[in-house]
Amino acid sequence: MAGKTAVKAKKSEIVKKFGTQATNTGTPEVQVALITSRIAELNDHFKGHIKDFSAKRGLLKLVGQRRRLLAYLKGHDQDRYLKLIQKLELRK
């Protein structure tokens, strides 16, 4: 597992890339991007820990939260939604 400074650096990098400001973490785009990075980390974790069912539950909760945020964004601003899924390469 990465150290705290590495996690903070990765999070700040994602916020800068997807946010309107460096400190704006409340936009749906930033939240979805952060959740997507956590989902990717958990997927890598499961390659070595197949029977980690408590982490699998956490993964499913994250996927549901991301789905709800994407549905909100799709309903409120279609253009931002399309740009986000294209940047994150979520759907094809």
VMD Tcl script that builds the backbone (N, CA, C; Angstrom):
set m [mol new atoms 276]
animate dup $m
set s [atomselect $m all]
$s set {name element resname resid chain x y z} {
  {N N MET 1 A 0.846 -1.179 0.000}
  {CA C MET 1 A 0.000 0.000 0.000}
  {C C MET 1 A 0.890 1.240 0.000}
  {N N ALA 2 A 0.450 2.236 -0.703}
  {CA C ALA 2 A 1.228 3.468 -0.827}
  {C C ALA 2 A 1.167 4.270 0.471}
  {N N GLY 3 A 2.177 5.108 0.682}
  {CA C GLY 3 A 2.210 5.951 1.864}
  {C C GLY 3 A 1.196 7.073 1.774}
  {N N LYS 4 A 1.016 7.756 2.904}
  {CA C LYS 4 A 0.021 8.828 2.955}
  {C C LYS 4 A 0.352 9.960 1.994}
  {N N THR 5 A 1.613 10.276 1.860}
  {CA C THR 5 A 1.974 11.370 0.970}
  {C C THR 5 A 1.725 11.004 -0.484}
  {N N ALA 6 A 1.924 9.742 -0.832}
  {CA C ALA 6 A 1.663 9.300 -2.195}
  {C C ALA 6 A 0.171 9.354 -2.502}
  {N N VAL 7 A -0.650 8.978 -1.522}
  {CA C VAL 7 A -2.092 9.008 -1.705}
  {C C VAL 7 A -2.577 10.451 -1.843}
  {N N LYS 8 A -2.039 11.333 -1.005}
  {CA C LYS 8 A -2.412 12.747 -1.095}
  {C C LYS 8 A -1.994 13.343 -2.429}
  {N N ALA 9 A -0.810 12.982 -2.891}
  {CA C ALA 9 A -0.324 13.504 -4.170}
  {C C ALA 9 A -1.201 13.022 -5.322}
  {N N LYS 10 A -1.585 11.754 -5.271}
  {CA C LYS 10 A -2.440 11.198 -6.323}
  {C C LYS 10 A -3.812 11.871 -6.309}
  {N N LYS 11 A -4.351 12.086 -5.116}
  {CA C LYS 11 A -5.648 12.726 -4.995}
  {C C LYS 11 A -5.596 14.166 -5.497}
  {N N SER 12 A -4.552 14.898 -5.129}
  {CA C SER 12 A -4.450 16.284 -5.579}
  {C C SER 12 A -4.256 16.360 -7.090}
  {N N GLU 13 A -3.563 15.384 -7.656}
  {CA C GLU 13 A -3.388 15.340 -9.104}
  {C C GLU 13 A -4.729 15.131 -9.813}
  {N N ILE 14 A -5.554 14.237 -9.275}
  {CA C ILE 14 A -6.873 13.981 -9.851}
  {C C ILE 14 A -7.758 15.210 -9.722}
  {N N VAL 15 A -7.702 15.883 -8.576}
  {CA C VAL 15 A -8.509 17.088 -8.363}
  {C C VAL 15 A -8.105 18.176 -9.342}
  {N N LYS 16 A -6.802 18.334 -9.575}
  {CA C LYS 16 A -6.340 19.342 -10.530}
  {C C LYS 16 A -6.781 19.014 -11.950}
  {N N LYS 17 A -6.787 17.727 -12.279}
  {CA C LYS 17 A -7.121 17.318 -13.639}
  {C C LYS 17 A -8.611 17.463 -13.934}
  {N N PHE 18 A -9.469 17.115 -12.978}
  {CA C PHE 18 A -10.898 17.079 -13.233}
  {C C PHE 18 A -11.666 18.239 -12.615}
  {N N GLY 19 A -11.064 18.965 -11.681}
  {CA C GLY 19 A -11.764 20.042 -11.008}
  {C C GLY 19 A -11.599 21.368 -11.709}
  {N N THR 20 A -12.439 22.321 -11.320}
  {CA C THR 20 A -12.325 23.653 -11.881}
  {C C THR 20 A -11.242 24.441 -11.167}
  {N N GLN 21 A -11.003 24.108 -9.888}
  {CA C GLN 21 A -9.950 24.726 -9.094}
  {C C GLN 21 A -9.165 23.620 -8.409}
  {N N ALA 22 A -8.025 23.971 -7.854}
  {CA C ALA 22 A -7.174 22.969 -7.204}
  {C C ALA 22 A -7.776 22.460 -5.900}
  {N N THR 23 A -8.683 23.244 -5.295}
  {CA C THR 23 A -9.266 22.836 -4.013}
  {C C THR 23 A -10.729 22.436 -4.132}
  {N N ASN 24 A -11.271 22.412 -5.334}
  {CA C ASN 24 A -12.682 22.113 -5.522}
  {C C ASN 24 A -12.877 20.607 -5.670}
  {N N THR 25 A -13.196 19.939 -4.566}
  {CA C THR 25 A -13.389 18.493 -4.592}
  {C C THR 25 A -14.857 18.106 -4.579}
  {N N GLY 26 A -15.749 19.060 -4.626}
  {CA C GLY 26 A -17.164 18.760 -4.508}
  {C C GLY 26 A -17.883 18.547 -5.813}
  {N N THR 27 A -17.261 18.842 -6.934}
  {CA C THR 27 A -17.954 18.669 -8.200}
  {C C THR 27 A -18.119 17.184 -8.498}
  {N N PRO 28 A -19.180 16.825 -9.178}
  {CA C PRO 28 A -19.390 15.407 -9.487}
  {C C PRO 28 A -18.257 14.799 -10.310}
  {N N GLU 29 A -17.646 15.597 -11.176}
  {CA C GLU 29 A -16.559 15.074 -11.993}
  {C C GLU 29 A -15.385 14.614 -11.130}
  {N N VAL 30 A -15.033 15.429 -10.145}
  {CA C VAL 30 A -13.914 15.086 -9.262}
  {C C VAL 30 A -14.280 13.874 -8.415}
  {N N GLN 31 A -15.485 13.849 -7.898}
  {CA C GLN 31 A -15.899 12.729 -7.063}
  {C C GLN 31 A -15.885 11.425 -7.841}
  {N N VAL 32 A -16.393 11.452 -9.075}
  {CA C VAL 32 A -16.403 10.241 -9.898}
  {C C VAL 32 A -14.979 9.811 -10.226}
  {N N ALA 33 A -14.105 10.761 -10.517}
  {CA C ALA 33 A -12.718 10.427 -10.833}
  {C C ALA 33 A -12.005 9.810 -9.629}
  {N N LEU 34 A -12.241 10.349 -8.432}
  {CA C LEU 34 A -11.631 9.788 -7.229}
  {C C LEU 34 A -12.144 8.378 -6.951}
  {N N ILE 35 A -13.439 8.194 -7.106}
  {CA C ILE 35 A -14.018 6.866 -6.880}
  {C C ILE 35 A -13.486 5.876 -7.911}
  {N N THR 36 A -13.341 6.324 -9.152}
  {CA C THR 36 A -12.822 5.445 -10.205}
  {C C THR 36 A -11.399 5.006 -9.904}
  {N N SER 37 A -10.583 5.905 -9.373}
  {CA C SER 37 A -9.210 5.510 -9.035}
  {C C SER 37 A -9.202 4.512 -7.880}
  {N N ARG 38 A -10.095 4.696 -6.914}
  {CA C ARG 38 A -10.176 3.735 -5.807}
  {C C ARG 38 A -10.661 2.378 -6.295}
  {N N ILE 39 A -11.596 2.369 -7.245}
  {CA C ILE 39 A -12.088 1.110 -7.819}
  {C C ILE 39 A -10.956 0.388 -8.547}
  {N N ALA 40 A -10.146 1.131 -9.277}
  {CA C ALA 40 A -9.022 0.524 -9.989}
  {C C ALA 40 A -8.017 -0.088 -9.007}
  {N N GLU 41 A -7.766 0.606 -7.897}
  {CA C GLU 41 A -6.858 0.063 -6.880}
  {C C GLU 41 A -7.415 -1.217 -6.276}
  {N N LEU 42 A -8.715 -1.245 -6.020}
  {CA C LEU 42 A -9.316 -2.451 -5.453}
  {C C LEU 42 A -9.280 -3.608 -6.447}
  {N N ASN 43 A -9.461 -3.318 -7.720}
  {CA C ASN 43 A -9.373 -4.384 -8.724}
  {C C ASN 43 A -7.987 -5.011 -8.739}
  {N N ASP 44 A -6.955 -4.182 -8.596}
  {CA C ASP 44 A -5.600 -4.724 -8.513}
  {C C ASP 44 A -5.422 -5.554 -7.239}
  {N N HIS 45 A -6.030 -5.112 -6.157}
  {CA C HIS 45 A -5.950 -5.833 -4.878}
  {C C HIS 45 A -6.547 -7.233 -5.001}
  {N N PHE 46 A -7.638 -7.347 -5.764}
  {CA C PHE 46 A -8.318 -8.636 -5.865}
  {C C PHE 46 A -7.553 -9.652 -6.704}
  {N N LYS 47 A -6.579 -9.205 -7.466}
  {CA C LYS 47 A -5.780 -10.155 -8.232}
  {C C LYS 47 A -4.953 -11.045 -7.305}
  {N N GLY 48 A -4.572 -10.514 -6.156}
  {CA C GLY 48 A -3.794 -11.302 -5.208}
  {C C GLY 48 A -4.589 -11.806 -4.019}
  {N N HIS 49 A -5.742 -11.221 -3.771}
  {CA C HIS 49 A -6.559 -11.585 -2.608}
  {C C HIS 49 A -7.974 -11.897 -3.080}
  {N N ILE 50 A -8.139 -13.057 -3.648}
  {CA C ILE 50 A -9.394 -13.429 -4.292}
  {C C ILE 50 A -10.541 -13.546 -3.285}
  {N N LYS 51 A -10.260 -14.027 -2.095}
  {CA C LYS 51 A -11.318 -14.300 -1.125}
  {C C LYS 51 A -11.532 -13.174 -0.119}
  {N N ASP 52 A -11.130 -11.967 -0.445}
  {CA C ASP 52 A -11.321 -10.824 0.447}
  {C C ASP 52 A -12.729 -10.264 0.240}
  {N N PHE 53 A -13.691 -10.878 0.916}
  {CA C PHE 53 A -15.091 -10.548 0.681}
  {C C PHE 53 A -15.495 -9.212 1.296}
  {N N SER 54 A -14.848 -8.800 2.370}
  {CA C SER 54 A -15.196 -7.506 2.960}
  {C C SER 54 A -14.748 -6.365 2.047}
  {N N ALA 55 A -13.624 -6.533 1.398}
  {CA C ALA 55 A -13.187 -5.517 0.433}
  {C C ALA 55 A -14.079 -5.537 -0.798}
  {N N LYS 56 A -14.595 -6.707 -1.142}
  {CA C LYS 56 A -15.500 -6.811 -2.285}
  {C C LYS 56 A -16.793 -6.054 -2.014}
  {N N ARG 57 A -17.259 -6.100 -0.783}
  {CA C ARG 57 A -18.451 -5.338 -0.416}
  {C C ARG 57 A -18.185 -3.842 -0.554}
  {N N GLY 58 A -17.012 -3.407 -0.120}
  {CA C GLY 58 A -16.633 -2.009 -0.276}
  {C C GLY 58 A -16.557 -1.601 -1.738}
  {N N LEU 59 A -16.048 -2.506 -2.575}
  {CA C LEU 59 A -15.989 -2.242 -4.009}
  {C C LEU 59 A -17.376 -2.056 -4.589}
  {N N LEU 60 A -18.301 -2.919 -4.192}
  {CA C LEU 60 A -19.665 -2.814 -4.702}
  {C C LEU 60 A -20.336 -1.523 -4.251}
  {N N LYS 61 A -20.044 -1.084 -3.039}
  {CA C LYS 61 A -20.589 0.188 -2.562}
  {C C LYS 61 A -20.030 1.352 -3.374}
  {N N LEU 62 A -18.739 1.297 -3.684}
  {CA C LEU 62 A -18.124 2.352 -4.494}
  {C C LEU 62 A -18.709 2.378 -5.905}
  {N N VAL 63 A -18.931 1.214 -6.479}
  {CA C VAL 63 A -19.506 1.152 -7.826}
  {C C VAL 63 A -20.913 1.750 -7.825}
  {N N GLY 64 A -21.690 1.453 -6.799}
  {CA C GLY 64 A -23.034 2.016 -6.698}
  {C C GLY 64 A -23.017 3.522 -6.509}
  {N N GLN 65 A -22.085 3.999 -5.706}
  {CA C GLN 65 A -21.975 5.438 -5.483}
  {C C GLN 65 A -21.571 6.147 -6.774}
  {N N ARG 66 A -20.647 5.562 -7.508}
  {CA C ARG 66 A -20.231 6.159 -8.783}
  {C C ARG 66 A -21.384 6.163 -9.777}
  {N N ARG 67 A -22.160 5.087 -9.791}
  {CA C ARG 67 A -23.309 4.999 -10.693}
  {C C ARG 67 A -24.332 6.084 -10.388}
  {N N ARG 68 A -24.581 6.334 -9.089}
  {CA C ARG 68 A -25.543 7.380 -8.707}
  {C C ARG 68 A -25.032 8.770 -9.086}
  {N N LEU 69 A -23.752 9.025 -8.881}
  {CA C LEU 69 A -23.181 10.319 -9.257}
  {C C LEU 69 A -23.241 10.524 -10.769}
  {N N LEU 70 A -22.962 9.469 -11.535}
  {CA C LEU 70 A -23.041 9.588 -12.987}
  {C C LEU 70 A -24.475 9.811 -13.454}
  {N N ALA 71 A -25.427 9.169 -12.792}
  {CA C ALA 71 A -26.831 9.380 -13.150}
  {C C ALA 71 A -27.253 10.816 -12.850}
  {N N TYR 72 A -26.780 11.358 -11.739}
  {CA C TYR 72 A -27.072 12.749 -11.397}
  {C C TYR 72 A -26.501 13.687 -12.457}
  {N N LEU 73 A -25.262 13.463 -12.811}
  {CA C LEU 73 A -24.604 14.323 -13.787}
  {C C LEU 73 A -25.270 14.212 -15.152}
  {N N LYS 74 A -25.668 13.015 -15.522}
  {CA C LYS 74 A -26.343 12.810 -16.810}
  {C C LYS 74 A -27.677 13.533 -16.854}
  {N N GLY 75 A -28.373 13.567 -15.734}
  {CA C GLY 75 A -29.669 14.235 -15.682}
  {C C GLY 75 A -29.570 15.744 -15.646}
  {N N HIS 76 A -28.472 16.281 -15.125}
  {CA C HIS 76 A -28.354 17.732 -14.974}
  {C C HIS 76 A -27.568 18.401 -16.090}
  {N N ASP 77 A -26.546 17.744 -16.612}
  {CA C ASP 77 A -25.724 18.360 -17.652}
  {C C ASP 77 A -25.132 17.262 -18.529}
  {N N GLN 78 A -25.785 17.014 -19.655}
  {CA C GLN 78 A -25.398 15.930 -20.558}
  {C C GLN 78 A -23.987 16.129 -21.128}
  {N N ASP 79 A -23.613 17.365 -21.428}
  {CA C ASP 79 A -22.299 17.620 -22.019}
  {C C ASP 79 A -21.173 17.269 -21.045}
  {N N ARG 80 A -21.306 17.696 -19.781}
  {CA C ARG 80 A -20.291 17.376 -18.774}
  {C C ARG 80 A -20.198 15.868 -18.571}
  {N N TYR 81 A -21.342 15.186 -18.608}
  {CA C TYR 81 A -21.388 13.734 -18.451}
  {C C TYR 81 A -20.608 13.049 -19.573}
  {N N LEU 82 A -20.869 13.458 -20.796}
  {CA C LEU 82 A -20.202 12.838 -21.934}
  {C C LEU 82 A -18.694 13.094 -21.914}
  {N N LYS 83 A -18.284 14.301 -21.532}
  {CA C LYS 83 A -16.859 14.606 -21.435}
  {C C LYS 83 A -16.186 13.755 -20.366}
  {N N LEU 84 A -16.884 13.577 -19.246}
  {CA C LEU 84 A -16.310 12.818 -18.129}
  {C C LEU 84 A -16.122 11.355 -18.483}
  {N N ILE 85 A -17.142 10.718 -19.050}
  {CA C ILE 85 A -16.998 9.293 -19.360}
  {C C ILE 85 A -15.975 9.081 -20.478}
  {N N GLN 86 A -15.798 10.099 -21.330}
  {CA C GLN 86 A -14.768 9.985 -22.356}
  {C C GLN 86 A -13.372 10.115 -21.730}
  {N N LYS 87 A -13.201 11.040 -20.789}
  {CA C LYS 87 A -11.901 11.210 -20.127}
  {C C LYS 87 A -11.525 9.979 -19.310}
  {N N LEU 88 A -12.509 9.438 -18.586}
  {CA C LEU 88 A -12.226 8.292 -17.719}
  {C C LEU 88 A -12.283 6.967 -18.443}
  {N N GLU 89 A -12.739 6.980 -19.697}
  {CA C GLU 89 A -12.877 5.777 -20.508}
  {C C GLU 89 A -13.739 4.720 -19.804}
  {N N LEU 90 A -14.899 5.181 -19.325}
  {CA C LEU 90 A -15.793 4.270 -18.598}
  {C C LEU 90 A -16.654 3.426 -19.526}
  {N N ARG 91 A -17.163 4.035 -20.567}
  {CA C ARG 91 A -18.039 3.320 -21.490}
  {C C ARG 91 A -17.480 3.453 -22.893}
  {N N LYS 92 A -17.867 2.516 -23.720}
  {CA C LYS 92 A -17.347 2.547 -25.086}
  {C C LYS 92 A -18.436 2.786 -26.076}
}
mol reanalyze $m
mol bondsrecalc $m
mol representation Tube
mol addrep $m
